[in-house]
Amino acid sequence: MPMVKSFTQAQWDAASRRLDTLPVKPAHEHRVNVRDAIRSMQAQISSAQKKGYTLEEIVYQLAQEGVEISASTLRYAMQRAAKENRPMQAEATAVPGATTATRAKKGGRERLSDSSSKPAWKTQDGGRAVSQQGSMVIRDAFSFEITPDVENL
């Protein structure tokens, strides 16, 4: 069983004073994680791709500056950055009065908000989702939708 560590109040006070006296670290020495760096460089990376460079070639250029990441890491970070920018772009370009079917999150699941589509499940007390009789979709409150594989019969 692990032992709980405890320290004196004098030790905590001394540590607090030490942190208060630390000088400001120069900006060029701040550590930046890959996601934040790619988010700030997204325009430059996209521009390089438009010039015909592949992600592998871009990764090679980054490695020349000491930033060694894989192409899959760069691809994932670019997708995350694009996804984070999408909601802001959607709000900026939203057309008032548009009547297209949009996706809305409800209970952690996506469904069409179009009134003509009927969900294959309904909620009961406690927000638990259950299957409707006659539906081929099976779902409960703690799982994902299960549908039969009828494509390869």
C-alpha positions as CSV (number, residue, x, y, z in Angstrom):
1,M,0.0,0.0,0.0
2,P,1.5,3.4,-1.0
3,M,2.5,5.7,1.8
4,V,0.8,9.2,1.9
5,K,3.5,11.9,1.7
6,S,3.1,14.9,4.0
7,F,5.3,18.0,4.3
8,T,5.6,20.8,6.9
9,Q,3.9,24.1,6.4
10,A,7.4,25.7,6.4
11,Q,8.4,23.5,3.4
12,W,5.4,24.6,1.5
13,D,6.0,28.3,2.4
14,A,9.6,28.0,1.2
15,A,8.5,26.4,-2.0
16,S,6.0,29.1,-2.6
17,R,8.5,31.8,-2.1
18,R,10.9,30.1,-4.4
19,L,8.3,30.0,-7.2
20,D,7.5,33.7,-6.6
21,T,11.1,34.7,-7.1
22,L,11.6,32.8,-10.4
23,P,12.5,35.2,-13.3
24,V,10.3,35.3,-16.5
25,K,11.4,32.7,-19.0
26,P,12.1,34.0,-22.5
27,A,9.3,33.3,-25.0
28,H,11.6,31.4,-27.3
29,E,12.2,28.9,-24.5
30,H,8.5,28.1,-23.9
31,R,7.5,24.5,-24.7
32,V,4.7,24.2,-27.2
33,N,2.8,20.9,-27.8
34,V,2.3,19.6,-31.4
35,R,-1.4,20.4,-31.5
36,D,-1.0,24.1,-30.6
37,A,2.0,24.5,-32.9
38,I,0.2,22.9,-35.8
39,R,-2.9,25.1,-35.1
40,S,-0.7,28.2,-35.3
41,M,1.1,26.9,-38.5
42,Q,-2.0,25.5,-40.2
43,A,-2.0,28.3,-42.9
44,Q,1.7,27.7,-43.8
45,I,1.2,23.9,-43.9
46,S,-1.8,24.2,-46.1
47,S,0.0,26.7,-48.3
48,A,2.9,24.2,-48.7
49,Q,0.4,21.5,-49.6
50,K,-1.1,23.7,-52.3
51,K,2.4,24.3,-53.7
52,G,2.5,20.5,-54.2
53,Y,4.4,19.3,-51.2
54,T,3.3,16.1,-49.5
55,L,3.0,15.7,-45.7
56,E,6.2,13.5,-45.7
57,E,8.1,16.4,-47.4
58,I,6.7,18.9,-45.0
59,V,7.7,16.6,-42.1
60,Y,11.2,16.5,-43.5
61,Q,11.3,20.3,-43.6
62,L,10.2,20.4,-40.0
63,A,12.9,17.9,-39.0
64,Q,15.5,20.2,-40.5
65,E,14.5,22.7,-37.8
66,G,14.6,20.1,-35.1
67,V,10.9,19.4,-35.0
68,E,10.7,15.6,-35.5
69,I,7.2,14.3,-35.8
70,S,5.7,11.7,-38.1
71,A,3.5,12.3,-41.1
72,S,0.6,10.6,-39.3
73,T,1.0,12.9,-36.3
74,L,1.0,15.9,-38.6
75,R,-2.0,14.6,-40.5
76,Y,-3.9,14.1,-37.2
77,A,-3.0,17.5,-35.8
78,M,-4.1,19.1,-39.1
79,Q,-7.4,17.3,-38.9
80,R,-7.9,18.4,-35.3
81,A,-7.1,22.0,-36.1
82,A,-9.5,22.0,-39.1
83,K,-12.2,20.4,-36.9
84,E,-11.7,23.1,-34.2
85,N,-11.9,25.9,-36.8
86,R,-15.1,24.4,-38.4
87,P,-17.6,25.6,-35.7
88,M,-16.4,29.1,-35.9
89,Q,-16.6,29.1,-39.7
90,A,-20.1,27.6,-39.7
91,E,-21.3,30.3,-37.4
92,A,-19.7,33.0,-39.5
93,T,-21.2,31.7,-42.8
94,A,-24.7,30.7,-41.4
95,V,-27.5,31.8,-43.6
96,P,-30.5,33.1,-41.6
97,G,-33.7,31.2,-42.4
98,A,-32.0,28.2,-44.1
99,T,-34.3,25.1,-43.9
100,T,-31.8,22.4,-44.7
101,A,-31.6,19.4,-42.4
102,T,-28.8,19.8,-39.9
103,R,-27.2,17.4,-37.5
104,A,-27.9,18.0,-33.8
105,K,-26.3,16.3,-30.9
106,K,-28.8,14.8,-28.4
107,G,-27.7,12.6,-25.6
108,G,-24.2,12.2,-27.0
109,R,-25.6,10.8,-30.3
110,E,-26.0,12.5,-33.6
111,R,-29.4,12.4,-35.3
112,L,-30.9,14.3,-38.2
113,S,-33.0,17.1,-36.9
114,D,-35.3,16.9,-39.9
115,S,-38.8,16.3,-38.7
116,S,-39.5,13.7,-41.4
117,S,-36.9,11.3,-40.0
118,K,-38.1,9.1,-37.1
119,P,-35.5,7.8,-34.7
120,A,-35.3,4.1,-34.2
121,W,-35.1,4.6,-30.4
122,K,-37.0,6.5,-27.8
123,T,-35.9,7.7,-24.3
124,Q,-37.6,6.6,-21.1
125,D,-37.2,7.6,-17.5
126,G,-33.6,8.4,-16.7
127,G,-32.6,9.1,-20.3
128,R,-32.1,5.4,-21.1
129,A,-32.6,4.6,-24.8
130,V,-34.5,1.5,-25.7
131,S,-35.3,-0.2,-29.0
132,Q,-38.7,0.3,-30.5
133,Q,-40.7,-2.8,-31.3
134,G,-40.3,-3.8,-35.0
135,S,-37.0,-1.9,-35.4
136,M,-33.9,-3.6,-36.5
137,V,-31.8,-1.2,-34.5
138,I,-30.8,-2.2,-31.0
139,R,-29.6,0.3,-28.5
140,D,-29.4,0.9,-24.8
141,A,-28.2,3.7,-22.6
142,F,-24.6,2.4,-22.3
143,S,-23.8,1.2,-25.8
144,F,-23.8,2.2,-29.4
145,E,-26.2,1.4,-32.1
146,I,-26.2,-2.2,-33.4
147,T,-27.7,-2.9,-36.8
148,P,-27.7,-6.2,-38.7
149,D,-25.3,-6.7,-41.5
150,V,-27.6,-7.1,-44.5
151,E,-25.3,-5.9,-47.3
152,N,-23.4,-9.1,-47.9
153,L,-26.2,-11.6,-47.8
